[in-house]
Each structure stands twice: as structure tokens, then as C-alpha cells.
Amino acid sequence: MRALIQRITDASVTVDGQIIGEIGRGLLILVCAMPDDDTTTADALALKISKLRLFQDDAGKMNLSLVQTGGEALVVSQFTLAADTSRGNRPGFSGAARPEDARALYEHFAQALAALDVPVQTGRFGADMSVALTNDGPVTLWLDTDA
């Protein structure tokens, strides 16, 4: 799985003019399932993200995790993280998991993160979404379970 995570002070996702997910301080997680991913992969990514020390302690060092700070997560499906831009100018997305597999893994990932005591809000798989955020830092990381 691939994920782009951003430390944020607030974020929301809107579909058809309605806010369907909204959080305060925490992480915006854009996630993409790849063809060889399974629930074990999703569980490992959720655990990794829950433990990443991306939040400042009292000394101003990034020493605290999402769980330690009581932060929230907004999880949004993002198949474009699988983009292949090696040929021409139009990205190819054949490297992403099939939609039915991707949906199941996206939902499993969000549930796995919630099971780790992270309050989770989600976008809507396959929907045209508008995501708003206030990036904190900015702190943005790219994670790939194959790397």
C-alpha cells in the first residue's frame, strides 16, 4: 500500500457539497491499495502510521505519535498515488489494485487504524471529493509498504 500522510491542524472531505468527514489535529492520510496488497499489508501500514513520531513534545522535537497525542485521522482513498509517469505526459494507473479489492483494503485500513485507538473519519471510496486541510509544519511523508 502507498500512503501520503500530512500532519494537519484540521481537515475535511466534502462530497456533493456536504462535509462527510472532518477532524481536528492529527493526520490526513491519502491511501492507495496496490495489486499485491492484502489485509496484512493494511494492518502493517495502520500500525506504522499510528506509531510514527510526527508530533512535537514539550521540547519542540517530533517525539510523539498520533496515539500519544490523541490525534485524529482523516483517511481518503487516492488511487492516483499509483500513477506511472514514466512514459509520455498522461499518467497511467494500471499499477493500482482493482477497484473492488482497493475498496475492501481501504475500508480495512481505516478499521485497523481505528482499532489502534485512533479516531478515524473517512472520505467516500470512488467519489469525486474535495479535501481541505491546514498543513501543520508542513510535515508530509510518503510511505510505501513495498519500499
CYANA upper distance limits for C-alpha pairs under 8 A (distance plus 0.5 A):
  1 MET  CA     31 VAL  CA      7.66
  1 MET  CA     32 CYS  CA      6.22
  1 MET  CA     33 ALA  CA      5.21
  1 MET  CA     34 MET  CA      6.00
  1 MET  CA     37 ASP  CA      6.71
  1 MET  CA     41 THR  CA      7.29
  1 MET  CA     42 ALA  CA      7.46
  1 MET  CA     45 LEU  CA      7.95
  1 MET  CA    144 ASP  CA      6.34
  1 MET  CA    145 THR  CA      5.94
  1 MET  CA    146 ASP  CA      7.89
  2 ARG  CA     31 VAL  CA      6.25
  2 ARG  CA     32 CYS  CA      5.63
  2 ARG  CA     33 ALA  CA      7.05
  2 ARG  CA     34 MET  CA      7.99
  2 ARG  CA     81 LEU  CA      7.33
  2 ARG  CA     82 ALA  CA      8.25
  2 ARG  CA    142 TRP  CA      7.98
  2 ARG  CA    143 LEU  CA      6.12
  2 ARG  CA    144 ASP  CA      4.93
  2 ARG  CA    145 THR  CA      6.97
  3 ALA  CA     29 ILE  CA      6.91
  3 ALA  CA     30 LEU  CA      5.91
  3 ALA  CA     31 VAL  CA      4.87
  3 ALA  CA     32 CYS  CA      6.79
  3 ALA  CA     81 LEU  CA      8.12
  3 ALA  CA    142 TRP  CA      6.42
  3 ALA  CA    143 LEU  CA      5.59
  3 ALA  CA    144 ASP  CA      6.98
  4 LEU  CA     29 ILE  CA      6.37
  4 LEU  CA     30 LEU  CA      5.63
  4 LEU  CA     31 VAL  CA      7.09
  4 LEU  CA    140 THR  CA      7.56
  4 LEU  CA    141 LEU  CA      6.24
  4 LEU  CA    142 TRP  CA      5.14
  4 LEU  CA    143 LEU  CA      6.78
  5 ILE  CA     27 LEU  CA      6.82
  5 ILE  CA     28 LEU  CA      6.13
  5 ILE  CA     29 ILE  CA      5.05
  5 ILE  CA     30 LEU  CA      6.80
  5 ILE  CA    140 THR  CA      6.10
  5 ILE  CA    141 LEU  CA      5.79
  5 ILE  CA    142 TRP  CA      7.04
  5 ILE  CA    143 LEU  CA      8.37
  6 GLN  CA     27 LEU  CA      5.98
  6 GLN  CA     28 LEU  CA      5.71
  6 GLN  CA     29 ILE  CA      7.14
  6 GLN  CA    135 ASN  CA      7.10
  6 GLN  CA    136 ASP  CA      8.26
  6 GLN  CA    138 PRO  CA      8.08
  6 GLN  CA    139 VAL  CA      6.23
  6 GLN  CA    140 THR  CA      4.89
  6 GLN  CA    141 LEU  CA      7.06
  7 ARG  CA     25 ARG  CA      8.35
  7 ARG  CA     26 GLY  CA      6.39
  7 ARG  CA     27 LEU  CA      5.20
  7 ARG  CA     28 LEU  CA      7.08
  7 ARG  CA     54 LEU  CA      7.88
  7 ARG  CA    135 ASN  CA      6.52
  7 ARG  CA    136 ASP  CA      5.88
  7 ARG  CA    137 GLY  CA      7.82
  7 ARG  CA    138 PRO  CA      7.51
  7 ARG  CA    139 VAL  CA      5.88
  7 ARG  CA    140 THR  CA      7.01
  8 ILE  CA     24 GLY  CA      8.22
  8 ILE  CA     25 ARG  CA      6.26
  8 ILE  CA     26 GLY  CA      6.03
  8 ILE  CA     27 LEU  CA      6.10
  8 ILE  CA     28 LEU  CA      7.17
  8 ILE  CA    133 LEU  CA      7.17
  8 ILE  CA    134 THR  CA      5.97
  8 ILE  CA    135 ASN  CA      4.95
  8 ILE  CA    136 ASP  CA      5.12
  9 THR  CA     24 GLY  CA      6.20
  9 THR  CA     25 ARG  CA      4.69
  9 THR  CA     26 GLY  CA      6.96
  9 THR  CA    133 LEU  CA      8.16
  9 THR  CA    134 THR  CA      6.17
  9 THR  CA    135 ASN  CA      7.01
  9 THR  CA    136 ASP  CA      6.32
 10 ASP  CA     22 GLU  CA      8.09
 10 ASP  CA     23 ILE  CA      6.13
 10 ASP  CA     24 GLY  CA      4.73
 10 ASP  CA     25 ARG  CA      5.93
 10 ASP  CA     26 GLY  CA      7.85
 10 ASP  CA    133 LEU  CA      6.21
 10 ASP  CA    134 THR  CA      6.07
 10 ASP  CA    135 ASN  CA      8.33
 11 ALA  CA     22 GLU  CA      6.25
 11 ALA  CA     23 ILE  CA      6.01
 11 ALA  CA     24 GLY  CA      7.09
 11 ALA  CA     28 LEU  CA      7.42
 11 ALA  CA     74 LEU  CA      7.73
 11 ALA  CA    131 VAL  CA      7.76
 11 ALA  CA    132 ALA  CA      5.93
 11 ALA  CA    133 LEU  CA      4.57
 11 ALA  CA    134 THR  CA      6.91
 12 SER  CA     19 ILE  CA      7.29
 12 SER  CA     20 ILE  CA      8.17
 12 SER  CA     21 GLY  CA      5.96
 12 SER  CA     22 GLU  CA      4.61
 12 SER  CA     23 ILE  CA      6.88
 12 SER  CA     74 LEU  CA      7.99
 12 SER  CA    131 VAL  CA      6.28
 12 SER  CA    132 ALA  CA      5.78
 12 SER  CA    133 LEU  CA      6.98
 13 VAL  CA     19 ILE  CA      6.25
 13 VAL  CA     20 ILE  CA      6.49
 13 VAL  CA     21 GLY  CA      5.78
 13 VAL  CA     22 GLU  CA      6.98
 13 VAL  CA    122 THR  CA      8.40
 13 VAL  CA    123 GLY  CA      6.51
 13 VAL  CA    129 MET  CA      6.91
 13 VAL  CA    130 SER  CA      6.07
 13 VAL  CA    131 VAL  CA      4.95
 13 VAL  CA    132 ALA  CA      6.86
 14 THR  CA     18 GLN  CA      5.73
 14 THR  CA     19 ILE  CA      4.68
 14 THR  CA     20 ILE  CA      6.16
 14 THR  CA     21 GLY  CA      7.70
 14 THR  CA    123 GLY  CA      8.31
 14 THR  CA    129 MET  CA      6.15
 14 THR  CA    130 SER  CA      5.55
 14 THR  CA    131 VAL  CA      6.92
 15 VAL  CA     19 ILE  CA      6.95
 15 VAL  CA     20 ILE  CA      7.21
 15 VAL  CA    124 ARG  CA      8.29
 15 VAL  CA    127 ALA  CA      7.58
 15 VAL  CA    128 ASP  CA      7.05
 15 VAL  CA    129 MET  CA      5.60
 15 VAL  CA    130 SER  CA      7.07
 16 ASP  CA    129 MET  CA      8.39
 20 ILE  CA    122 THR  CA      8.09
 20 ILE  CA    123 GLY  CA      7.17
 20 ILE  CA    124 ARG  CA      8.50
 21 GLY  CA     74 LEU  CA      7.54
 21 GLY  CA    121 GLN  CA      5.74
 21 GLY  CA    122 THR  CA      6.14
 21 GLY  CA    123 GLY  CA      6.69
 22 GLU  CA     74 LEU  CA      7.55
 22 GLU  CA    121 GLN  CA      7.10
 23 ILE  CA     72 GLU  CA      6.74
 23 ILE  CA     73 ALA  CA      7.46
 23 ILE  CA     74 LEU  CA      7.04
 23 ILE  CA    121 GLN  CA      7.62
 24 GLY  CA     71 GLY  CA      8.11
 24 GLY  CA     72 GLU  CA      7.17
 25 ARG  CA     71 GLY  CA      6.06
 25 ARG  CA     72 GLU  CA      6.78
 26 GLY  CA     66 LEU  CA      7.05
 26 GLY  CA     71 GLY  CA      4.85
 26 GLY  CA     72 GLU  CA      5.10
 26 GLY  CA     73 ALA  CA      6.20
 27 LEU  CA     66 LEU  CA      8.23
 27 LEU  CA     71 GLY  CA      7.94
 27 LEU  CA     72 GLU  CA      6.89
 27 LEU  CA     73 ALA  CA      5.36
 27 LEU  CA     74 LEU  CA      6.91
 28 LEU  CA     73 ALA  CA      6.32
 28 LEU  CA     74 LEU  CA      5.35
 28 LEU  CA     75 VAL  CA      6.72
 28 LEU  CA     76 VAL  CA      8.21
 28 LEU  CA    133 LEU  CA      8.42
 29 ILE  CA     73 ALA  CA      7.36
 29 ILE  CA     74 LEU  CA      6.48
 29 ILE  CA     75 VAL  CA      5.30
 29 ILE  CA     76 VAL  CA      6.67
 30 LEU  CA     75 VAL  CA      6.54
 30 LEU  CA     76 VAL  CA      5.40
 30 LEU  CA     77 SER  CA      6.31
 30 LEU  CA     78 GLN  CA      6.11
 31 VAL  CA     75 VAL  CA      7.58
 31 VAL  CA     76 VAL  CA      6.71
 31 VAL  CA     77 SER  CA      5.61
 31 VAL  CA     78 GLN  CA      5.91
 31 VAL  CA     79 PHE  CA      7.97
 31 VAL  CA     81 LEU  CA      8.06
 31 VAL  CA    106 TYR  CA      7.70
 32 CYS  CA     77 SER  CA      6.58
 32 CYS  CA     78 GLN  CA      5.79
 32 CYS  CA     79 PHE  CA      5.55
 32 CYS  CA     80 THR  CA      8.06
 32 CYS  CA     81 LEU  CA      6.54
 32 CYS  CA     82 ALA  CA      7.41
 32 CYS  CA     96 ALA  CA      7.60
 32 CYS  CA    102 ALA  CA      7.86
 32 CYS  CA    106 TYR  CA      7.97
 33 ALA  CA     37 ASP  CA      6.85
 33 ALA  CA     79 PHE  CA      7.79
 33 ALA  CA     96 ALA  CA      6.67
 33 ALA  CA     97 ALA  CA      5.94
 33 ALA  CA    101 ASP  CA      8.43
 33 ALA  CA    102 ALA  CA      5.72
 33 ALA  CA    105 LEU  CA      7.08
 33 ALA  CA    106 TYR  CA      7.50
 34 MET  CA     82 ALA  CA      7.87
 34 MET  CA     95 GLY  CA      7.01
 34 MET  CA     96 ALA  CA      5.18
 34 MET  CA     97 ALA  CA      4.93
 34 MET  CA    102 ALA  CA      8.01
 35 PRO  CA     95 GLY  CA      7.45
 35 PRO  CA     96 ALA  CA      6.54
 35 PRO  CA     97 ALA  CA      4.66
 35 PRO  CA     98 ARG  CA      7.51
 36 ASP  CA     97 ALA  CA      8.18
 37 ASP  CA     41 THR  CA      6.18
 37 ASP  CA     42 ALA  CA      7.92
 37 ASP  CA     97 ALA  CA      8.43
 37 ASP  CA    105 LEU  CA      8.41
 38 ASP  CA     42 ALA  CA      6.99
 38 ASP  CA    105 LEU  CA      7.33
 39 THR  CA     43 ASP  CA      6.54
 39 THR  CA    105 LEU  CA      6.90
 39 THR  CA    108 HIS  CA      7.30
 39 THR  CA    109 PHE  CA      8.21
 40 THR  CA     44 ALA  CA      6.67
 41 THR  CA     45 LEU  CA      6.74
 41 THR  CA    145 THR  CA      7.68
 42 ALA  CA     46 ALA  CA      6.68
 42 ALA  CA    105 LEU  CA      7.04
 42 ALA  CA    106 TYR  CA      8.38
 42 ALA  CA    108 HIS  CA      7.28
 42 ALA  CA    109 PHE  CA      5.46
 42 ALA  CA    112 ALA  CA      8.03
 43 ASP  CA     47 LEU  CA      6.69
 43 ASP  CA    108 HIS  CA      8.36
 43 ASP  CA    109 PHE  CA      6.81
 43 ASP  CA    112 ALA  CA      6.34
 43 ASP  CA    113 LEU  CA      8.30
 44 ALA  CA     48 LYS  CA      6.62
 45 LEU  CA     49 ILE  CA      6.64
 45 LEU  CA    109 PHE  CA      8.17
 45 LEU  CA    145 THR  CA      7.48
 46 ALA  CA     50 SER  CA      6.60
 46 ALA  CA    109 PHE  CA      6.70
 46 ALA  CA    110 ALA  CA      8.27
 46 ALA  CA    112 ALA  CA      6.60
 46 ALA  CA    113 LEU  CA      5.54
 47 LEU  CA     51 LYS  CA      6.88
 47 LEU  CA    112 ALA  CA      8.44
 47 LEU  CA    113 LEU  CA      7.51
 47 LEU  CA    116 LEU  CA      7.90
 48 LYS  CA     52 LEU  CA      6.69
 49 ILE  CA     66 LEU  CA      8.36
 50 SER  CA     65 SER  CA      6.97
 50 SER  CA     66 LEU  CA      6.09
 50 SER  CA     67 VAL  CA      6.53
 50 SER  CA    113 LEU  CA      7.56
 50 SER  CA    116 LEU  CA      7.70
 50 SER  CA    118 VAL  CA      7.97
 51 LYS  CA     65 SER  CA      5.70
 51 LYS  CA     66 LEU  CA      7.22
 51 LYS  CA     67 VAL  CA      7.55
 52 LEU  CA     64 LEU  CA      8.15
 52 LEU  CA     65 SER  CA      5.77
 52 LEU  CA     66 LEU  CA      7.69
 53 ARG  CA     62 MET  CA      6.32
 53 ARG  CA     63 ASN  CA      5.43
 53 ARG  CA     64 LEU  CA      5.09
 53 ARG  CA     65 SER  CA      4.75
 53 ARG  CA     66 LEU  CA      7.86
 54 LEU  CA     62 MET  CA      5.55
 54 LEU  CA     63 ASN  CA      7.00
 54 LEU  CA     64 LEU  CA      6.58
 54 LEU  CA     65 SER  CA      6.41
 54 LEU  CA     66 LEU  CA      7.96
 54 LEU  CA    139 VAL  CA      8.26
 55 PHE  CA     61 LYS  CA      8.11
 55 PHE  CA     62 MET  CA      5.36
 55 PHE  CA     63 ASN  CA      6.60
 55 PHE  CA     64 LEU  CA      5.36
 55 PHE  CA     65 SER  CA      6.58
 55 PHE  CA     66 LEU  CA      7.74
 55 PHE  CA     69 THR  CA      8.00
 56 GLN  CA     60 GLY  CA      5.49
 56 GLN  CA     61 LYS  CA      5.39
 56 GLN  CA     62 MET  CA      4.77
 56 GLN  CA     63 ASN  CA      6.27
 56 GLN  CA     64 LEU  CA      6.55
 57 ASP  CA     61 LYS  CA      6.05
 57 ASP  CA     62 MET  CA      6.87
 57 ASP  CA     63 ASN  CA      6.22
 57 ASP  CA     64 LEU  CA      6.61
 64 LEU  CA     68 GLN  CA      6.43
 64 LEU  CA     69 THR  CA      7.12
 65 SER  CA     69 THR  CA      6.80
 66 LEU  CA     70 GLY  CA      6.63
 66 LEU  CA     71 GLY  CA      5.58
 66 LEU  CA     72 GLU  CA      7.73
 66 LEU  CA    118 VAL  CA      7.89
 67 VAL  CA     71 GLY  CA      6.89
 67 VAL  CA    116 LEU  CA      8.31
 67 VAL  CA    117 ASP  CA      7.23
 67 VAL  CA    118 VAL  CA      6.66
 70 GLY  CA    118 VAL  CA      7.72
 71 GLY  CA    118 VAL  CA      7.47
 71 GLY  CA    119 PRO  CA      7.87
 72 GLU  CA    118 VAL  CA      6.39
 72 GLU  CA    119 PRO  CA      5.42
 72 GLU  CA    120 VAL  CA      6.50
 72 GLU  CA    121 GLN  CA      8.45
 73 ALA  CA    118 VAL  CA      7.33
 73 ALA  CA    119 PRO  CA      6.75
 73 ALA  CA    120 VAL  CA      5.36
 73 ALA  CA    121 GLN  CA      6.79
 74 LEU  CA    120 VAL  CA      6.38
 74 LEU  CA    121 GLN  CA      5.33
 74 LEU  CA    122 THR  CA      5.92
 74 LEU  CA    123 GLY  CA      8.01
 75 VAL  CA    110 ALA  CA      7.10
 75 VAL  CA    120 VAL  CA      7.60
 75 VAL  CA    121 GLN  CA      6.80
 75 VAL  CA    122 THR  CA      5.19
 75 VAL  CA    123 GLY  CA      6.86
 76 VAL  CA    122 THR  CA      6.26
 76 VAL  CA    123 GLY  CA      5.35
 76 VAL  CA    124 ARG  CA      7.80
 76 VAL  CA    125 PHE  CA      8.10
 77 SER  CA    106 TYR  CA      7.09
 77 SER  CA    123 GLY  CA      7.45
 77 SER  CA    124 ARG  CA      7.99
 77 SER  CA    125 PHE  CA      6.34
 77 SER  CA    126 GLY  CA      8.13
 79 PHE  CA     83 ALA  CA      8.28
 79 PHE  CA     93 PHE  CA      7.94
 79 PHE  CA     96 ALA  CA      6.69
 80 THR  CA     93 PHE  CA      7.17
 80 THR  CA     96 ALA  CA      8.49
 82 ALA  CA     93 PHE  CA      6.33
 82 ALA  CA     94 SER  CA      8.28
 82 ALA  CA     95 GLY  CA      6.07
 82 ALA  CA     96 ALA  CA      5.78
 83 ALA  CA     91 PRO  CA      6.07
 83 ALA  CA     92 GLY  CA      5.98
 83 ALA  CA     93 PHE  CA      5.46
 83 ALA  CA     94 SER  CA      8.43
 83 ALA  CA     95 GLY  CA      7.59
 83 ALA  CA     96 ALA  CA      8.42
 84 ASP  CA     91 PRO  CA      5.86
 84 ASP  CA     92 GLY  CA      5.47
 84 ASP  CA     93 PHE  CA      6.83
 84 ASP  CA     95 GLY  CA      7.89
 85 THR  CA     89 ASN  CA      7.35
 85 THR  CA     90 ARG  CA      7.42
 85 THR  CA     91 PRO  CA      5.34
 85 THR  CA     92 GLY  CA      7.18
 87 ARG  CA     91 PRO  CA      8.33
 96 ALA  CA    102 ALA  CA      8.44
 97 ALA  CA    101 ASP  CA      6.71
 97 ALA  CA    102 ALA  CA      5.89
 98 ARG  CA    102 ALA  CA      6.41
 99 PRO  CA    103 ARG  CA      6.48
100 GLU  CA    104 ALA  CA      7.04
101 ASP  CA    105 LEU  CA      6.78
102 ALA  CA    106 TYR  CA      6.42
103 ARG  CA    107 GLU  CA      6.65
103 ARG  CA    125 PHE  CA      6.95
104 ALA  CA    108 HIS  CA      6.54
105 LEU  CA    109 PHE  CA      6.43
106 TYR  CA    110 ALA  CA      6.87
106 TYR  CA    125 PHE  CA      8.48
107 GLU  CA    111 GLN  CA      6.74
108 HIS  CA    112 ALA  CA      6.49
109 PHE  CA    113 LEU  CA      6.70
110 ALA  CA    114 ALA  CA      6.77
110 ALA  CA    120 VAL  CA      7.33
110 ALA  CA    122 THR  CA      7.98
111 GLN  CA    115 ALA  CA      6.62
112 ALA  CA    116 LEU  CA      7.10
113 LEU  CA    117 ASP  CA      7.67
113 LEU  CA    118 VAL  CA      6.47
113 LEU  CA    120 VAL  CA      7.78
114 ALA  CA    118 VAL  CA      5.31
114 ALA  CA    119 PRO  CA      6.31
114 ALA  CA    120 VAL  CA      6.28
123 GLY  CA    129 MET  CA      7.91
124 ARG  CA    129 MET  CA      8.10
135 ASN  CA    139 VAL  CA      7.69
143 LEU  CA    147 ALA  CA      8.46
